[in-house]
Amino acid sequence: MAACGSWMNPMSSPENVAEGQPSLERLAAGRAASSAAELVSGGSLEMGAHRPQDARDIAALLPAGTPVYVNHLPRHRLLDTLPTLVAVRAAGLEPVPHIAARRIKDRAELQTFLTRAVSEAGVRKALILGGDEAQALGAYADGAALLREGLLAASGLREIGLPGYPEGHPRIPRAALDHAFTEKLSLAAGQGLGTFIVTQFSFAPGRVIEYCSGLARTAPSVPVYVGLAGPTNPLALLRFAQRCGVSASLRALRTQGMDAVRLVTHTDPADQLAALARYCAVHAECNVIGVHLFTFGGVTSSAAWMNRYIASLGSPA
């Protein structure tokens, strides 16, 4: 795969550019900047299920209809997320619930939630996750089990999101992940459900781009949202990173010394976004259509970060 900076053309020096015409480097940089703003404009973010009051604040910063994912935390029922889903819809945004299979008690809980989420919050899509519990609370061991039940499509959902893991999963081998992904795509297609992918965040842009390049070959028709760690304090970010299975890129940073870890975790996601935007700007086969911000409780600051990029779309070059 070409390096992230491979769009730079050494033949575009000033002497090789007609007078008054921008260099190829500047054109490429302009395409990447535009791509970055479009990825954010077409993106999404997540918020906590326990803070419905945040919906109005972030709606003031984001375009109407922006997807907002509402998390499904351990020891919480799916029905506990309903007030926040309703608040997101009332604020003019698109509510997308997390549905963690291993945290669902039984079919009745799932059916009740889906019925109410669709009717009360206008939910049309959901992110289907396995959940991190060592033992499933009920009959659903993974996302494929939820799909086999048939309730997602029957409830009125139109699309489901599937998780993607650029750095792999801390407890599931890559071969098993790939098999499960293929099965879920097949099950969804058989039920008339659209699919999209939301990736885990990473501190290694090269790994993310390699993963997205693979998806462009193996699942070219499936839209991809690339996860970014939203602006947050470094201690919270490191804690979530270790819990979310991105320890490989953390270890790589630590080989450069703790100062490098502090530097990266203090910065916003701009560098990660820039690498992705350069890739998408020059690869026509790229099926990444947006970024997804993991907010770690800081949803308003993440929405403000998105707002700055979105505003640049309307600015003169």
VENBELCOR-V918842 format. One record per pair of residues at least 6 apart in sequence whose C-alpha atoms are under 6 Angstrom apart, sorted by the first residue. I is the first residue (numbers start at 0). GAP is how many residues later the second one is. D is the distance in Angstrom with one decimal. If there is no record, write none. Layout:
I,GAP,D / I,GAP,D
//
This chain:
7,17,5.6 / 11,11,5.7 / 11,12,5.5 / 30,250,5.9 / 31,245,5.2 / 31,246,4.9 / 31,249,5.4 / 34,242,5.3 / 34,246,5.9 / 35,241,4.9 / 36,272,5.1 / 36,273,5.6 / 38,251,4.1 / 38,252,5.7 / 39,250,5.9 / 39,251,5.8 / 40,269,5.3 / 41,248,4.9 / 42,247,4.3 / 42,248,4.6 / 42,249,5.6 / 43,23,5.0 / 43,24,5.8 / 43,248,4.7 / 44,23,5.3 / 44,247,5.1 / 44,248,4.4 / 45,22,5.4 / 45,23,4.3 / 45,24,5.8 / 45,248,5.9 / 46,23,5.3 / 46,252,5.8 / 47,22,5.9 / 47,23,5.7 / 48,21,5.5 / 48,22,5.7 / 48,32,5.1 / 48,35,5.7 / 51,32,4.3 / 51,35,5.8 / 54,33,5.2 / 55,35,5.5 / 57,242,5.7 / 57,245,5.8 / 60,246,5.7 / 63,28,5.5 / 63,29,5.5 / 64,27,6.0 / 64,28,4.2 / 64,29,5.0 / 65,27,5.2 / 65,28,5.6 / 66,27,4.4 / 66,28,6.0 / 67,26,5.8 / 67,27,5.2 / 67,28,5.8 / 68,27,4.5 / 68,28,5.5 / 69,27,4.9 / 69,28,6.0 / 70,27,5.1 / 71,26,5.5 / 78,34,5.7 / 84,10,5.4 / 84,36,5.8 / 85,35,4.5 / 87,7,5.6 / 88,6,5.9 / 88,32,5.9 / 94,28,6.0 / 95,29,5.7 / 95,30,5.0 / 96,29,5.1 / 97,29,4.8 / 98,29,5.1 / 98,30,5.9 / 99,29,4.6 / 99,30,5.3 / 99,31,4.8 / 100,29,5.0 / 100,39,5.3 / 100,41,5.4 / 100,42,5.8 / 101,28,5.9 / 101,29,5.3 / 101,34,4.2 / 101,35,5.7 / 101,38,5.6 / 101,39,5.4 / 102,34,5.5 / 103,34,5.9 / 104,32,5.4 / 104,33,4.4 / 105,32,5.5 / 114,40,6.0 / 116,6,5.6 / 123,33,4.7 / 123,34,5.4 / 124,32,5.5 / 124,33,5.8 / 124,34,4.7 / 124,35,5.4 / 125,34,5.0 / 125,35,6.0 / 126,33,5.7 / 126,34,4.2 / 127,15,5.7 / 127,33,5.9 / 127,34,5.8 / 128,14,5.4 / 129,12,4.3 / 129,13,5.1 / 143,40,5.6 / 157,35,5.4 / 158,34,5.1 / 158,35,4.3 / 158,36,5.4 / 159,35,5.1 / 160,34,5.7 / 160,35,4.8 / 160,36,5.4 / 161,35,4.8 / 162,34,5.7 / 162,35,5.1 / 162,36,5.6 / 163,34,5.8 / 163,35,4.1 / 164,34,5.7 / 164,35,5.5 / 165,42,5.4 / 165,45,5.4 / 168,76,6.0 / 169,75,5.2 / 195,26,5.4 / 195,27,4.9 / 195,28,5.9 / 196,27,4.7 / 196,28,6.0 / 197,27,4.8 / 197,28,5.9 / 198,27,5.1 / 198,28,5.0 / 199,27,5.2 / 200,26,4.4 / 200,27,4.8 / 200,28,5.8 / 201,44,5.9 / 202,46,5.5 / 203,45,5.6 / 204,67,5.8 / 215,70,5.9 / 215,71,6.0 / 222,64,5.5 / 222,65,6.0 / 223,63,6.0 / 223,64,4.5 / 223,65,5.9 / 224,63,5.8 / 224,65,4.8 / 224,66,4.8 / 224,67,5.8 / 225,65,4.6 / 225,66,5.7 / 226,64,5.8 / 226,65,4.6 / 226,66,5.8 / 227,65,5.0 / 228,64,5.9 / 228,65,5.1 / 229,63,5.3 / 229,64,5.5 / 229,65,5.0 / 229,72,5.5 / 230,37,5.1 / 230,71,6.0 / 233,31,4.9 / 233,32,5.7 / 252,8,5.7 / 279,6,5.6
//
